[in-house]
Amino acid sequence: MSDQMNRLLGDTPGRTVVKLIVVSLIVGFVMAVFNLHPWDIFYGIRDFLVDLWHRGFHALGAVGDYLLLGATIVIPAFIILRILNYRR
């Protein structure tokens, strides 16, 4: 079991814990220097996704507007052309 645990962690559990502590300290220091907080990152990702959601539907709304605007000309023209080319 210990061999499987070492293979899973990449090293012994003790050494893995020490490596994780050192890397956590370094990352925490860098984040403090740049004034980043974990919640800021979470809120930034959330705001990005919400903004993307709203802009995406706004773009679809614009496509719908173009479709309706074009249809006001194309459909009557199509009907008139079909009536004029109607063969009895």
MOGI-V806023 format. One line per field, one symbol per residue. burial: I if it has 16 or more other ideal C-beta (glycine too) atoms within 10 Angstrom, else O. A space follows every 10 residues. Layout:
burial: ???
This chain:
burial: OOOOOOOOOO OOOOOOOOOO OOOOOOOOOO OOOOOOOOOO OOOOOOOOOO OOOOOOOOOO OOOOOOOOOO OOOOOOOOOO OOOOOOOO
